[in-house]
Amino acid sequence: MRLRTSIAAGLALVLTAGTAWSATSTPGKATHGAAKPAASPAGKSRGKKSSRHSSRRERGQKTPAPERISEIQQALAKDGSFSGKPSGKWDDSTVEAMKKFQAGHGLNPSGKLDAATLQKLGLGSQTAGVAAPMPPVATSLLATKPAQIPQRQ
């Protein structure tokens, strides 16, 4: 009899607690489990995106803008490799001029634009081929030893 009374009391306590807990939750929201993140106005959650749906980076190099091609053609013309008016188009005459320039400067004469060719043309990055910064080195003894103050006698 005691066991039956204890089970009934425990069951009543659990039901009462569950009812009180669900009454305090806000209407329209789930009353069990962890809260889900709010959806964005477009209807998509702001959580981690699946790799299937993310846009992937395109492989390979992108074509330089016409302004950049004109700069390259001007640099090739200054060197004497390109004999024409810069058009901003990567045409056969530009490829031939690039091959001529690369062969004349000890580069692989592929006719393709690469970092080494841009450096030789004077159009490359200012930091290309430069080592990472090193920590400063003390050049004087005063910088490494504490100053000694003469003692009075």
N, C-alpha and C positions, 0 to 999 in steps of 0.2 A: 504494500500500500504506500509506503513511504517513497519507493522508487517511482511509482506512478505519479504521485504528487510532485516530486522533484522534476520529473520530465515535463509535466504540464506547466509548472512554474517557469522552467527554463525556456520552453517553447513560447510562452506568453511574453517573456522578457525579450526574446529575439524578435518576435513579431512587432512588439511595441517600438523597439529601437529602430527596426527597419522602416516602420511607418513614419516615425519622427524624422529619420534621416531623409526620406524621399520627400517629405513635406517641405523641408528647408531648401531643396534644390529649386532652381529657377525653371519656370515652365518652358517647354520647347527644347530642353536639353536632356541628354541621356542621364538616367539616374544611377547608372552603374559603370564601373571601370574608370579608367583614366580619361581626363578631358581631352577632346580632340582639338587640334589647332584650328583657329578660325579660317574660313575660306576667304580668298581675296575676292574683290568685286567681279573679276572675270570668271570666278567659279573654280579656280585652281588653288590648291593648297600651297602654302609657302614653304613646305618641307623640302627635303632633299629630292632632287629630280632624278628620275631614272636615266641611266646612260642611253637607253634606247631612244628617248625623246629629246635628249640634249643635242644642240647643234655642235657638230664636230668641226675642228679646225681643218681647213683645206690643206692638202699636202702640196709641197712644192713652192717655188717662188712665185710671187705675183709680178705682173708686168709693170715696169716703171711707168710713171705718169709721163705724158708727152713733154712736160716742162723739164723733167729729169733727163729724158732722152736727148732733148736739145742741149742741155748742159754737157752731157757725155759727148755728143757730136762736136760741140765747140772745143772741148778739151782734146779730142782726137784731131781736129783741124789745126789746133795750135801746135800739136806735136808734128803735124805734117802727114798723118796717116789717113785722114779723111779729106777728100777733095770735093766738096760740095757745100751747099747751103744747108744748115741745120733745119730739118723738117719736123722733128719731134716724132718721127716714125722709125721703128726698128726694122729697116729694110735690108736688102742684100748688100747695098753699098756700105751700110753701117757695120754689118757682120764682117765684111772683108776688111774694113778699116780696123775693126777691133782685133781681128786675127793678125794683121800687120803690126799693130801696136804691141800686142802680146808677144809676138815672136821677137820683135826688136828690143824688148825689155826683159827677156829671159823668163817669160811666163808661158804657161801651156797655151798654145795658139788654138783655142777652141772656138773663139768668136762669141763666147758667152760671157755675160757680165758676172764678175765675182768680186769678192772683197779685195783680193790682192791687186786686181786690175784697177779698181776704183782708187786704191791707195796710190798706185803709180801714176794715175791720171790727176791726182791731187783732189779727188772728190770723195775720198773715203772718210771714215770717222776719225776724229781727232784722238780717240783713245784706242783704236784698233792696233793690236800688237804691242801695247804698252802693258807692262806687268802691273799687278795690283800694288797699291801703295804700301810702303814699308813703314814700320814705326820709326819715329825720329831717333837718331843716334846722337848721344851727347858728344859735343866736339870740344868742350873745355873742361878742365878739372874743376872749375868753380861750379859747374852745373852738377857735378857728381858728388863733390865733397862739401860738407857743411863749412861755412865760413868760420875761420879761427880768429878769435878776438885776442889781441895781445894782452897779457896780464900785467898789471902794475905791480911794481916791487916795493 
